[in-house]
Amino acid sequence: MTLTRGPWQYFSVIVALVALAYLGGGFLTDWGMGLGIEMSPLCLSAGISLTALLIYGEQVWLGIFIGDALLMFLLGANWEIILSSAVGSSLSAWLGFKLLRWCHFSCRLSRIHDVTALVFLAGMVSPLFNATISTMLPMFMGSLNWQNFASQWWMGWLGDCSGILVITPFLLRIYLDSAGLFRRHKKERLLEGLLCGGLLVGLSWMVFYRHTQVETLMDGGLSNAQYLEYLPFPIVVWAAIRFQTWGAVLGSLSLALLAIAGTDQGMGPFVMQTANESQTILLLQMFIVIVSATALLLSAAVAERQRAERQLRATLERDHLLAEVSLKIRQSLDLQQIFNTTVTEIRQLIHADRVFIASWQDGGRIEVVAESLNGNYPSLLGGNTRDDLLTDLPSLFTKAQTFIADDIKALNLSPTLQQYTQRYHIKASLVVPLHLDGKPLGLLVAHQCFGVRHWHKQEIKLLEQLAGQVMIAMSQAQLYQQVQRLNCNLEKQVEERTYQLQEKINEVQELHDMKAVFLQAVSHDLRTSIMGLLMLLKNLQNRPGESLTLSRSILDRMINSSERQLTLINALSEDHFSEQRPLMIHCETLSLGNFIDNLAQEWQPLLKQNQAHLTLNIPNNLPLTYGDKEKLHHVFTHLVTNALKHNPPGINLNIDITLEKGMIYCRLTDNGVGMCEKQCGQLFKLYLRSLHDRRRTGIGLGSYQCRQIIEAHGGNIGVKSTPGHGCQFWFTLPMAKSQPSAVS
């Protein structure tokens, strides 16, 4: 806030208060820290003077000058020192104020830009003048020698710098947010603040008042005191991250005061690192500057991130609402309903007092066709459209420019428009013209009646976007009539296409019936011949002795081959008709571990014949499942037989059973020749096998039947393979707690 021209008494009071505050800060620095005004590690007056200029403006520099002169006079300095100190302090504070104003500094310190300006411009650049003037004059007068010039200059500069970085943010936060310390927080937030403050005070007290014990505890009794002063620094970082500016300000201020108090008592790491008092003060000042600057920068970074996140959430919410409003507008082809929906949603979205749509009529008239209104204000519907607010502004229609008025009274309106704004309580207005193909259609208007209002860019953009949606909806409504006129021809064309499609469907059905008849005939004839052959072979097999026309091994192979052919023929018939009706299964509670153990015993002759090795990995606590034993027997046997058939002798087979995502996961893995990706993708399809590719690793109809069985149980089946690295067949089965239906 900059001081404006006012009564002389007010200005005098402000100057006097600034002088008293500066004087009080100087006495507190000299008396409370006990190190003298020249060796002060934290110059309270520097922070007070810059804060006064930022709050009341550069006119109060006189209060800084008077306060510093009184302070030096009461401390017993001669007139040359008094004058140089007052000039240096006033000039440094004024320069810091000008530099901050030049870079558009905000007293809230919620941006990295503001904190950087405070640290580098006000904290480091402006104190150069006071430090130089305060040390050069005593040196010329002989009261300061060249040997002490550098340390005196550094202490003066760092003292002002630390005062600006610690005191100025604290006073600004009190001024801008005087109730901030007493705001009601959530219980968890309050407890976190108390915990953070307690840890900071406790660690600072241990480091700066009980340094010997802390050093012994952390370093095993070593006397190295370097860097131990930064032990409380993580707590300050915690406060800055969690509580932003207040956390950084209070944390750095508390740590600085405790460090100064401990050093003043001759304790702490700064005293132990050097025996020189000047070097001790310099180390303390640099510590305060580093901690304060880091905390402020960190708090500003966190605040900026949170602000960006809030803006992003607000933008997402606005876009979501825009999409909803646009959808509601587009869902209707009734223009009046579109208008009513638009004004209602917009008024609720931007919290305006009045939103209406005005239609451009012949003869230059503007008619309000839809309005959403806060009930406390008069309505525009049914009023005299000739004295509308925008009747005297036809350029809005011809140039399609958005009209923005944050304060109607600030505009140079005609008497007619002034009466209009008074009658309808218009304090702020936002008008978006509606144009379609260069032709004016109307206006979309938002009014604020409670008071003046600054229309944000997001609100203006939102209203323009919704205006575009309204224009699209109006265009759609105009096209709707054309669409209705085309419906008669379209219906006729649809009927013709439907008749043609029905003819094609009938042709396909006839072909399907012919295929079914063919498959029935083939399967019946093949089944009959093979069953007769099997009966004959089994009779020969059951005769005693070895005196058979055929050897027993050849007979066994013929029987196995015939049984497989019969199985495939049955599968062909069953799978074909399962396309027309669901595959029925008869489930019962089943222990999959015992079931597979029995199957493994049954497979032993086949495994021995192929010199294969089978390994079962089945957990003991495997839950029960629901399944059809006969169907699952077919699945397991088919997968094992397929692996043995399409791989050379001596392969290794592994059956692994696991629980994954509430399902029983079964894997059959071999180390055989494998398959390519194309074969894996076609493996479980119907009628897969090519008559011209005997080497393909597919299993034809049997694999398709396995897929139907597993899917009927409520599971899935698949294969993973790489040529030369074997195959892994997997399928899932439900646990007993979720019994599947009997239909695939």
Number of C-alpha atoms within 10 A of each C-alpha: 9 11 15 10 9 8 8 8 9 11 17 14 12 17 23 18 17 26 28 19 20 27 25 17 23 25 20 16 22 19 12 14 20 15 17 14 21 16 22 25 34 31 27 27 30 29 28 28 31 29 24 28 24 26 17 18 17 18 17 25 23 17 26 33 25 20 29 29 24 19 24 21 15 12 15 11 14 10 12 11 20 22 17 20 24 24 20 23 29 26 19 25 32 24 20 27 24 19 18 19 13 10 12 12 20 16 21 16 23 20 21 18 16 20 28 18 22 28 21 15 19 28 31 20 17 25 26 21 18 25 23 17 18 25 25 15 16 16 14 10 11 9 9 15 13 10 8 12 16 12 17 21 20 21 26 27 25 29 31 31 30 32 27 32 30 30 23 26 27 21 18 21 19 14 15 12 14 12 11 12 10 8 9 10 9 9 9 9 13 12 12 15 17 12 12 19 18 13 15 25 17 12 20 26 19 19 25 26 21 16 21 19 12 18 20 13 11 10 11 9 12 11 12 13 18 12 10 18 19 15 13 20 20 12 24 27 22 20 27 28 20 19 19 23 26 21 24 32 27 22 27 32 22 18 25 24 16 19 27 27 19 23 23 16 14 15 19 26 28 27 22 18 16 12 10 10 15 16 17 18 26 22 19 25 28 18 19 28 26 13 24 28 23 20 29 33 24 22 30 26 20 21 22 15 13 12 14 12 12 12 12 12 12 13 13 12 12 17 13 12 16 20 13 13 20 23 12 15 25 18 11 15 18 16 18 13 13 21 22 17 19 26 23 18 20 23 20 13 16 17 14 20 22 27 27 27 27 25 18 18 12 7 6 10 14 22 21 20 18 22 22 25 18 14 9 9 15 12 15 20 15 9 11 11 15 13 15 20 18 18 15 14 11 11 11 20 21 13 12 17 13 18 15 16 18 19 16 20 14 9 10 9 14 10 9 12 18 16 14 15 20 11 11 15 17 24 20 24 25 19 23 25 23 26 18 13 6 11 11 18 17 23 25 25 22 27 26 23 21 14 14 17 17 13 16 10 9 13 16 18 11 19 23 18 15 22 22 18 19 22 17 16 22 22 14 18 18 14 12 14 12 11 13 11 10 11 12 11 10 13 11 11 11 12 11 11 12 12 11 11 12 11 12 12 12 11 11 12 12 12 12 12 11 12 13 15 12 12 17 16 12 14 18 14 11 14 18 13 11 16 15 10 14 19 12 12 17 14 9 15 18 8 10 8 7 10 9 12 8 12 11 14 9 10 17 14 11 16 19 13 13 17 15 12 16 20 14 19 20 15 18 20 17 14 21 16 15 16 9 8 12 14 18 15 18 14 18 14 14 17 15 22 19 11 13 17 13 11 14 17 10 12 16 14 11 13 22 12 12 16 14 16 15 17 13 15 12 17 12 7 7 15 17 17 23 22 28 21 17 11 19 18 13 15 20 18 16 17 19 21 15 16 27 23 13 16 17 13 16 16 19 18 22 17 20 16 20 14 16 9 6 12 19 20 19 20 19 22 24 24 17 23 19 22 21 15 14 8 16 18 12 15 25 23 17 16 15 17 17 11 7 7 8 9 8 16 21 21 21 19 20 26 22 19 25 21 20 22 25 21 19 22 28 21 19 16 20 15 19 16 20 15 12 12 13 19 23 20 18 19 20 23 24 21 20 17 11 12 16 20 13 16 15 18
